Amino acid sequence: MRMLNLSLSTICRWGVCLWVITALPAAAVPPAYVGRLGNAEEPALRPYKWAWHGVKAFVFQTQDQLVRGNMEFPVLGTVKGFRGVRWGTVELLESTARGMVFAPLPERGTQAWKKLQPWNRTIEDELFLKNSCDLAFSWWFFPALKALDYVHVDNPETVDTKLKEAAQVRGERDKAYHERNQSRHPENTVSESSRRRAREEYVGYRLPQPSTKTVADVPVMRKRP
């Protein structure tokens, strides 16, 4: 029990130290953008946003390589998931490093976590680094992983075409679903102009309004006899 209390106190101290170390440099970093509601970016949150960016990249790269591997070579292509784990791990490490130096975040809506960052691109360009990293993450499945780079049922170009067509069909299906839902329940449809007007009215309601009272309307406090 004493060791548990000691470890908890140590964790709390290190947490406070880490917060101070990351908060002090953030005060000198200017905001990179202004949000839709007029609020400036908070640079102190960049380490957490970059960490979340790395987590999303790790999940996406692992899942994407599993899907692509099975489409290129059913069942055996599952070993490509090891490469996805390797890509995702490097993305997570690079995102964490960028967050520690408070680097600007990618633009919103670009889905940057789906793209490889410079560290991964450098590894892919160097044959020795690429094979070493694949060996470190796949071990006994390394020969099968390398064989799948040259032997496949569907080539990568065909897989890309199929995935794009599937995404297009999925988007059209979702659009048709929303249109059908809006036609059935028009009372639940809210336009962008309605949202903007409600937001402006809400902000105006929260602002202090000028008083319309006159001096004659203010009650006068009289002393008791």
N, C-alpha and C positions, 0 to 999 in steps of 0.2 A: 504493500500500500504506500509505503514511503517512497519507493522507487517510482510508482505511478504519479504521485504528487510532484516529485522532482521533475519527471519528464514533462508533465503538463505545464509546470512553471517555466521550464526551459523552452518549450514550444511557444508559449505566450511571449516570452522575451524576444525570441527570434522573430516572431511575427511582428511585434512592435518595431524592432530594428529594421525589418524589411520594409514595413510601411513608411518609416521615416526616410529610408534610403531612396525609395521610389517616389515619395511625395515631394522631397526637396528639389530634385531636378525638374519635376513636372511644372513647378512654378515659373521656370524660365523658358518653357516651351510655349510658343504662341499657338492659338487655335488654328487649325487648318481649314475649317469650313464653318458655315453657319447653317443650322438646321432649318427645316421648313417652318417651324414656329418662331424663328428669329433668335433661338438660343445658340450661343457659340459652343464649339466643341470643348470638351473637358479633357485636356491632354493627360491628366492623371489616370484616366481610365484606359489609356492605350495599351498598357501591359495586359490587362484583362481581355480587351477586345482582340489583341493579337493572339492571345492564348486560345480564345474561342475560335478564331480563324484557323488556328492549327488543328484544333479538335475536329472541326468540320472537314478540313482537308484530309485528315487521317481517315475518317469514316468514309468519305467519298472515294478516295483513291483505293482503299481496300475493296469496297463494294464494286467499283467500276472495273477493277482488274479481275475480280471473280466473274463478273458478268461477261466481260470480253473474252476471258480465257475459255469459258464454257461454250461461248458462241463460236470461237475459232476451232476448238477441239473439245467436244463434249466429254465430261467427266475428267479426263486427263488434264484439261485446261484449268482445273481448280488450283493447280500448283502456282498459277500466276497470281493467286492471292498473296503469296509471299512477297512478290515484287510490289504489290499494292501496299502491303504493310511497310515495306522498306521506304517507298515513296512517302507514305503518310507519316512515318516516324521522322524522316528528314524535314518534311514540311512543318511538323510540330516543333522540332528543334529550332528551325530557322525563324518561325513565327515568334517563338519565345524570345529568341535573341533580338529580333527587331523590336519587340515590346519593351525589352529592358533598356534600349537606347531611345525609346519614345519616337520611333520612326513613324511618319505619316501613314495612315491606313489607306488601303485601296479604295477607289471610288465605289459608292454604293450602287447596287444593281448590276455590277459587272461579274458577280459570282467568281471572284478571283481565287477562291479556294479550289476551284476545279482545274486551275492551271498550275504547272510546276514552277517553282521559284528558282532563283539562280543556283542555289546549292545543288538541287536535283539535276538541273540542266548541265552543270559542270560534271557531275558524276556520270551522266549519260553520254557526255562527249568523250570521256576518258575510258577506254576499253578496260584497262586494268582496274580502275576504281569501280567500274560497273560490275565486273565479274567478282571482284572481292566482296562488294556489298551484297550481291545476290547470293554468294556462297555463305556469307555470315547470317543471312536471314532465312535461307532455304535448307542448308545443310545437306541431308541425304537426298533431297528432291532437286538439288542443283542440276544434275544431268538432264532431268526431265524438263526443268525450266528453260535450260538453254536449247534443248531440242525443239521446244515449242516456238522459239524465235524463227525457226526455219521450216517446221512441219506443221501444217494446220489444214483443217477441212475448208474453212472459209477464211480468205485472206483479210487482213485488217481493214482494207478499203471497203470490202463488202460489209463487214461488221459495222463500220462507221455509217454507211448508208442505211443499214437496217435500224440502227439506233436513232438516227435522225428522223426516219419515217415513223418509228414508234413514238418519238416525242411529239411529232406533228399530229399524229392521230390522237394521242392523249390530250393535247391541248385543244383540239377541235371537240373532243368528247366533253371535256370540262366546260368549254364555252357553251355547248348545246345544253348541258345540264343546268348551268346558271340561267340561261335564257328561258328554259322551260320552267324552272323554279320561280323566276320573276313573273312569268305570265300567269302562273297559278296563284301566286301570292304577291300581287302588286303592292299591297300595303307595306311589305318588307323592303321594297326597293327605295334606296336613298341615293340620290345623285351627289356628285362631287360638289355642285354649287350649294346644295342643301347643307352638306357638312361644313363648307366654308362659312356659310351664313350663320349656322348655329355656333361655330367656333368664335366668329366675330362678335355675335351677340353675347356669348358667354364671357368673353374677355371684357366687353364693354360693361356688362353687368357687374363684374368684379372690380372694375375701376371705381375710385371714389367719385361720386356725383356732386356737382356744386349745389349748395343749399339754396332753396328758393324762399326761405323764411325771411320776413322783415323784422324790424325791431319791435313793431307793434304786436307781432304774433308771439314773441317770447314772453312767457309768464313771468311776472314780477313777484319775487319772494318778499312778503311783508312780515315784519316782526309782530309777535303776539303782544297784545296790550298787557 
